[in-house]
Amino acid sequence: MNEIGFLSDLIATPMGITVIVLGAMADAVIGLGFIVYGEVFFIAAGYLAATEAMHFLLPMVYVSAWGGDLISYTLGRRGGHRILLKVAGKSQQRRRAYRKAKNILTKYGYPGVTVSRLLGPVSWVVPFAAGSMQMPSGRFALFSSMGVCIGVSQFVVIGYLLGSGIELHWQSIIHEFMPLMVFGIIAVSASLIIYQITKQHNWRLPTKVLMHGIIWCSAFMLMNYWMFFYGATHSKNKAVPIVTSRLIQEKFKVYPGMSKGYLAQPINVMLATDLPLKEIHQKMGWVENMAFSKNRISIIDYWRSILNKIPPVTDLYLAQSPQLAAFQNPEGNIMSRHHVRWWELADSPYPERTYAGSMSTDDEIRPKPYKGILALIHDIDPNVDAARDMLVELIKTAYPHASVEYIQANRRIIPEAPGDYSTDGRIAVIRITSNAAAQKNININSPRLFSAGDLFSAKPAPKCPKQKLPACNIAASSV
């Protein structure tokens, strides 16, 4: 792991970024593409985006790869056979790749430019061959850009997954992304068929754009319908109690899917109680939401819940387990609402049941990655700390005897950091018992901070003297 960390530090420099960008370009330039393997640079870009928050590097890599295609196309258009003789030399393998590239372009036309990005060594020659065959530059640029998006993305995603610390169990990955692959293949196939039809009948450009738009919008809607209503894939994942060691291992984060490649939401509240969750929230004036993993929801149920201003919640996963229950404020609607999801913990020092919760505020609806597809779901207000503190105040109002203490269980995430939220990294630990006299109040305005290792300890974190104790270093490192 030290070697990996050293390598990450080495490439996460101006020189390393320059090498990645130039390598992505050289991959498609005729001649250089035979000796420069762009896959390495695409994976490195995805890895840095995940580990070093260098998301700006991704568009640079895509544009650079596209630029390599355009350079190679220009060389083929102006130099043609003369440059090919110099580049290929006596290599029969390179000459064979050039002939194969010309055959693909002759047989398939413009779609051949896009698909060639998935054909290994042929992709190094196709832009040059397209130029030498005097393919119109504007259309080449369009289909080349689509090919770059497809070809480069497959390696960027692999790098991002590796950087996120995901174990690549191919069976689970294929299962997660199967809907996206199936509907993607159907949409691409339909688009190619429409392209051939429009080409034969010489349809106008607005009609072509409309037809392709209908195909992709239909694929998007069918994919969402299959995921949430018809396929019932959520019902296969039931909520199970989570051990606290897994909670710490997951860094107090939950995800809209089985892997960690999605944008996370924080665990920012915990509740220890001998009362039912539903009773607590009813006393607060909140209502329970349906969830796709817990309820079999039909289209009629879905629209009825929207009219009642209690739309279902999409599932979030903690250690691959969906939430046990979810609740929202009754004043919410489909666009904006406060809500909390709860996961039961299997081990706790308290005699009461203990739950880990993710409290947030929905503020808009937009397309986002969810369980292997692109879904139209809620986006949360980045200020999750305000939502957490609001829930604490509501519980204190409903249960004045409730004890509340804040622990420093995660690092601070500043607003400028990439992701869906910013936070001070603290978790509000709330304890409510049916016996109010036996419970001791804790002053919420004077929170004591704990380290992640002391998550459920009744003892506060040690006060750090000038010469810090080991335990103090642990607490400081978690901030």
N, C-alpha and C positions, 0 to 999 in steps of 0.2 A: 504493500500500500504506500510506503514511503516513495518507491520509485514512481508510482502513478502520480502522487502529489508533486514530486519534483518535475515530472513531465508536464503536468498541468501548469505549474508556475513558469515553466520554460516557454510554452506556447502562448500563454496569456500575457504577452508582451507586444509592444509595437512591431518588433521584428517578426515575432511569431504570427501576428495577425496579417502582416504583409505577405509572408510566405504562404499562408492559407489562401488568401485572396488571389495571389498570382498562380498558385497551384491549381485552384479551381478553374482559372481561365486557361492555363496551359493544357488542361485535360482535353479540351476540344479543338485546340489549334493543330492543324495538320502538321505532322512531323513530330511535334512535342508530345502529342497524345499517345504516341507509341511507347514513350519512355516515362511519361508522367501519369501516375494513377490518381485521378481526381477523387476516387472513393475515400482515400485516406484523409484528404482535406475536408471533404463534406462531413465525414464522421467527426473529425476534430472540431469543426464549427458547431455541430450539435452538442458535442461534449462540453465545450466552453460556454455555450448558452445555458446549459443546465447547472454547471458547477461554478461558473464565475459571473453569472448573470449578464453575459455578453450577447444579449439578444440582438443588438445592432449588427452583429457579425452575420446574421442569417440573410438579411436582404443583400448585404454586400457580396456574399458567396453566390446567391442566385444571379445577381446582375453580372458578376464576374464570369460565371459559367456561360451565361447568355452572350456576353461579350466575346468569349472564346469562339462560340458558334459563328458569330457575325464576322470575326476576323478570318476564320477559316473559309467562310462563304465568299468573302471578298477576294481572298487569295485564289480560290478556285475560279471565280468569275473573271479575274484579270490575268491570271497566269496559266490556269488550266493544265493541259498536258505537259507543258514545259516544267512546271513546279512539281508535278507528280513524278516525273522521271528523276528529279533530283532527290525527292523525299523517299520514294520507294526504292530507288536503286535497283539492285538485283534481287531484292527480297520478294519471293513468290507469294509469301503470306500477306504482305502489304498490298501487292497488286490484286490478289484474290479478294481482299477486303474492299478495295475500291470497286471492283466489278460487281461484288455483291451489293454494295451501296447503290450503284447505278441501277441495278435490277430492281431493288426495293422502290426507288423513286419512280422508275418507269412503270412499275406495276401498280403502286398504291398512291402515287402523287404526293400531295401535301401531307396527308395523315402519316405517310412513311417517315417524314421528318420528325414528327412527334413520337411515334412508336420506336424509332431507331435508338432513342435514349435508353431503352430497356434491352438492347440487343448486344451488349458487350462491346467487343472491338469494332464492330461496324459503326457504332456511334461516333468513333473518332474520325471517320472518313465521310459520313453522310453530309455534313455542312459543306465540305470542300467539293464533293460530288455535285451537290445542288447548285453551287456557284458555277462549276464547269459546264453544267447543263443549262445555264442561263435561266434558272428558275426566278420568277419575279421576286425582287428583294423584299417588298412589303409583306407578301404572303409567307415567304420563308421566315421572316422575323416573327410573325404571329405564331406559326406552327412550331417554330423553334422554342419560343417562350413557353408554350404549353408542355413541350417535351422536357425542358429544363425543370419546370415545376414538378413534373412527375418523377423524372430520373434522379434529380438531386435530393428530393424529399425523402426517398426511401433510405438514403444513407444518413441524412441529417437526423431523421427520427431514431435510427439505431444509435447514433452518437448521443442524442438527448436521453434516451432510455438508459444507456450506460452511465451517463453523468448523473442521472437521478438515483442511481444505486439500485436499479431494477434487475432482479434476476430474470434472465430471458428464458422462461419456461414456454417453449413455443406452443404447446398445446393450449395453455390458458390464454396466450396472446391471440391465437387464431380464433378461439371461442369468443373472446372479447370483441374483436374487430370483424367477426364474420358478417354481421349486417352491413357494415360499411363496404366490405369487399364485394358482397353479392350485389347490392344495389349500385355500387360504383361500376361494376362490370356491365350490369344491365344498361346503365345510363350511357356509358362510353360506347357500347355496342349500338344502342339506338341512335346516338349522335353520329356515328360513322355511317349508318344506314341512311339517315336523313341527309348527311353530306353528299353521299352518292346520288340520291334522288334529286337534290337541289342542283347538283352539278349537271345531271343529264337534262333537266328541264329548264336550266338557266334561270332559276328564281332570283328575285332581287334580294339585295342584302338585308333590308328590314325583315323580309319574310323568313330568311335564313336565321337571323338572330332570334326572331319570335319562336320559331320551331325548336331551336336548341334551348331557349329559355323555358319553354313548356316542358321539355324532357327533363331538365335538371330540377326544376321546381317540383315536378311530379315525383321524381326520385327522392327528393328531400322530404316531401309530405308522406310518401309511402313508407320511408325508412322510419320516420317518427311514429306513424300509426302502428307499424309492426312492432316497434320497440315497446311502446307504452300500453297498447291495447290488445292487439291480436296475438303477438308472440308470447306474452306473459312471461318473459325471461326473468323479470324481477322476482316473481314468486318462487323461483328456484333458490333464491338466497334469503334465508331466514336469519333474524337477529339471534345472536348467541352472546353470552357473557364474555367480556374481555378481561384478561388478567392485566394487572397494572404494569407489569414488565413490558408487555406489548404496547401499552399506551405510551410509555416512555420511549420505547424503541421506535415508534411511529412519530416521535417528536411532537406529540399532541396535535396531530393534523388528521383531517378526514378528507376523502377524495370522492369526486363524482364518478367512480369506476374502481375496478379491482387493482389497477396499477397506480404508481406514483407519478406517472407522466402528465396527469391532469393538474390544473390549478387547484391548490388546496384551500380548505377553510380551517380555522383554528378550533381546537377544544379550549374554550375560555371560561367554563364554569363547571363546577362539580357539586353534586347534591347528595347528602347522606340523610336518609329519612326512613321512618317506619310507616309513613303514610303513602297511599297510592298516588302515583304521579298525576292521574286524572283528577283526583280530589284537590290536590295542591293547585293545579292550574285553574280548576273551576272556581276556587276561592279567589284567585287573582282576576277572574273574569275572562280567562282565555278559553279557547275551544280546541279540540283535538282535530288534527288533520288526517286525512287518508294518505297512505303512502303506497307506492306501486309494489313494494316488496311485501307489504302487509295485507293489502286489499286487492281483490280482483276488480279493477275499475273499467267500466264500459264507457263508451262515448257519451251515453246519456247521463251516467253518474258524474262524468267529468264536467259537462255543461251545467248540470244541476248544482254542483259544488261551486262553480264560478258564479252563478246567479245568487247563491247564498253567501258569496264573498269568503268562502273557505276552500280555495282551490287545493288540490293535492300537492304534496311536496315530492320533489324528485329525491331519490335515495342518495345519501352520502355513506361512505364506507370507512369504518375504522377497523384496521387489521382484517379487511375483507368481509366484515360483517356490517349489514345495514343497521340503521338506527332502530331502536326498540319502539320508540314513539316520538311524535312530533306535535307541537302545539303552536298556536298563533293568537295574536290579539284580534278580537272580533271586529275592530274597526278597519282591518286590512282589506285588500282587494287583490285582484289578479296581478296588478302592476306593483303595488307597494304594500309591505306588511312586515311586522316584527314576528319572528318565529324562532323556536328552539327545537333542536333534535337531541334525543337522549340515548345513550348506550349504557347498558348495565355492566358493572364491573364484577368480576368473579371473586376477587379477594379484596377485603377491606378491613382496617383495624376497628371500624365502628361496628356495633351490634346491628345497626340498621343497614338496609340496602343502600348501595352507593352507585351513583350514575355520573357519567361524564357527558357534558353537554356542549353543543356548538350553537351559540346564540348570535344571530345576525339580523340584518334588515334588508329585505329585497327592495331595490329601487328602480329596476327596469327589466325588460325582457329582451334578450338578443340571442343569436345563434352562438352556442358554445359546445366544445367537446364534452360528450357525456356517454359513458359506457360503450365506447368504440364507435359512436356515430356523432354527427353534427346535429344537435337538437336545439329547439327554440325553448330556452329555459331562463330562469331568473338570474340576474347578476346582483351581487350583494353590494351594499354600501361599504366602502373600504374602512370606515370607522367602526370596527367591530367592538372596540373598547366601550364606546358610548352605548351600544346595544347591550353589552354585558352589564354595565353599571345600571342601566335602566331596569333590567331583569332583577338585579339585586334589590333595587329600591321597591319594586313591585312586591317581591317576596317579603321584604321587611315590613311593608304596609299590611300585607295579608296575615303575616305571622310575626308580630313584634318580638316574640321570644327567640326567633331564629338567630343563630350565631353565624357570622360571616367573617372569613379571614382570607386574605389574598396571599398567594404563593407565587414566587418567581420560578415558573416551571419551564420557560422557554426563552430563547433570545428575543431581543427587541427587533421588530421589523419596521423600518422607517417608511414613510409614505412614498419616497422616491424609489424604493426597492421594487423589483418586478413581482407581480402577483395580484391577487384579488383584494388584498387587505393590508392594513398597517396595524401594528399592535405594540403595546409595551411589554408583551410576553407574560403578563400576570394572569392567573386563574383565580376566580372567586370560588372559594370552597364554602358551601352553605350547609348547615346542619339544622334539620327540623325534626323534632320529636313530638309525639303526641302528649308527652308529659312535660309541660312547659316549665314546671317548677324545678325539674331536675336538670334543666339546660342553662348553661352559663352564657350570658351575652358577651360578645366581643365587639370592641369599638371599631366600626368599619373605617373611621377616619384615621386610624393609626394602624395600618396593616403591617404585619410582620412578614418578612420574606423568607421563603424556604428554597432550598435547592431541589432539583428534580429528584435526587436520591432520597430526600426526606419528604416525598410527596404527601404521604399520609401520616407522617409522624406528628404526635401531639406536642413534641418539643419544638420550640422555635429554632431557626438557624442561629448559630453562635454569633455573637457580636465580634467583629474583627478588630483585634488590637493593632498597634502599629506593626508588630511582627505577625503577619497573617498565619493563621492555623491552616492545615490542609483542607479542613471542611469549608473554610472561608474561600479558599481558592476555587473549590468546586462550585460554590454558590456564585462567585464572581464570573466564572467561565460560562455559566448558563445564561448570563444576561446578554 
